[in-house]
């Protein structure tokens, strides 16, 4: 074994030990920041958000364009994760909520899942920080006007089909009562 191979093997061993993963037959297991949910056999096609103050809006889900993002959103919605979470960001062009801390700083890190969907009026996307390779696993937003500057910069996973007037009426601090998945 030459010196280069020895150093590579030692470095790989340290990384595997530090990450808490082990090699598996046929490849190497990697430990992602947050596990990706496994899509259920019955695909979810829409989400209906009910606000605590009254009013609902519905959006179609696009698992064909963002399968892991949709699966994660569906899993969190069905578990009640989003119940009583607030919309912490409201601007003339966007409303954003789903942060477990309610400040815009919470949520786990997950891999980004870009696609060719354009952020037109009513598009639903996932928040992210400064690293474009990492999305926020909890926070999501709806654009209140065409926002094509977000195209291929954020994960688009749906579009509002009914209730855009409810989205337009959301204020900072408004709470999600529940999200029903069909």
N, C-alpha and C positions, 0 to 999 in steps of 0.2 A: 504494500500500500504506500503510495507516494505521499508526500507532505500535503499537497493540495487536497487529495481525497480524504486524508485523515482530518484536516481542518473542516472540510465540508461536512463530514460525518459528525464531528463533534458539535459544530454549529447547529446542525439539524436536530441532534439529540437535545441540545439546550432549548431550542425553540419548542420542540414537541413537549418537553418536560414543563416548560413555563406555561404553555397553552393548555396543558392538561389533556392533550389528545394523543391517540396512538395510531399507528399505521394499521390499515385494514387490508385484507386481501383484495387485490385489484386496484389499489390506489391508497391515497392518504386521506384520512378523515380530517376535516378542518372544523374548527370551532368558530362559528359565526357570532357576531355580537348578540344576536337574538335569533332563536330558531324560527325558520319559516314554517308557517302552518301548512298542513296538507289539505288541499282542496277536498271538500266533501263530494260524494257521488252525485248529489243533486245540486247543479250549479245555481248559485244565487244570481238573480238578474236585476234586482232593485232593492233600494234602501229607502225607507220612509222615516224621516226625522220629525219627531214631535217635540215641540218646545214646551217648557214648563209654563210659560206665559200664555200658551195657546198658539195654535197654528201649526201646520205641517208643510213639509216639502219633500218631494220624492225625486230620486235620481236613479238612472240606470247604472248598473255596474258593468265594467268592461274587463272581465277575466281573460278575454282573448288578447287584450293589449297589456294588461298588468296583472298576471295571475297571482303572484305572491302578495302584491299589495291588496288586491281584492280579498284574497283568502284571509289575510291578517285583519282587514277592516271588518269582514263578516264575523270572524271569530270573536273579536273584541265587542262588536255590537251585540251578538247573541249572548255573550257572557254578562252583559250589563255594564261593561267597562265604561262606556260613554255616558251612562245615566248620571245626571247632575253635574256633568262637566260643563264649563262655561265657554262662551265665545270670548276669547281674551283680546282678539284683534279685529277691529272693524274699521275699514277705510272706505273711501268712495268707490273703490274697485274690488274689494275683497272682504270676506268674513272668514275668520279662522278660529277653530276650537279643537277640543280633544286632548288638550294638554293636561296630564294628571296633576300638575302643580298649579295650573291656572294662570301661569305667568308668561308662557311662551318659551320657557326654558326646559320643560320636562319632556319625557318620552325617551324611549330606547333608540339606539342606532341600528339601522337595517340597511342592506344594500339597495341602491337606487335601481329603478326599473323604468327606464325611459322608453318612449314609444312615439309613434307618428301622429297621435291625436293632438289637435290644435286646441289651445285654451281660448275658446269662444265663450260668449255669455252663458253662464250656468255650469261651466266645466268644474269638475271636482278634482282636486289634486292633493298631494301629500307634501307637507312642509319638509324643509331640509335646512341644514346649516351651511357654513362656507365650503365644506367639502362636497363637491357634486357627486362623489361616489357613494355618499351616505345620506339616506333619507331618515326622517324622524318616523318611528314606528307607531306613533299615536296621533299626532297633530295632522289635521286635514283642513282644507279650505275650499270655498266656492267663490269663483270670480263673478262679480256683478256687472261686468262689461267685458267686451273682447279684450283679451290680455295675451296676445300672441307672442309678446316678448318673453313669456314663460315657456314657449314651445321648446321641447328637447332640453330644457333646463330643470324641469320638475316633472314628477310622475303624474300623468293625467289618468284617472281611473273611472271616470263617470261623467254624466251630464244631467243637470236638473231637467225633469220633464214636466213637473207640476209644482206650483208654489214659489216661483221666483219672486213674487211679491212678498212672501214671508221672509225669504232670504234678505231682500232689500230692507225689511223692517227690523232686522236683528241689530241689537245694541250691545255694546261692551257689557259683559256680565250676564247676558241672557243665558239661561241654562237649557241644556238638552234634557228633556224628560226621559225619552227612550228612542232607540233606533230599531225599527222592525225590518227584518230582512226577509225578502220573498225570493 
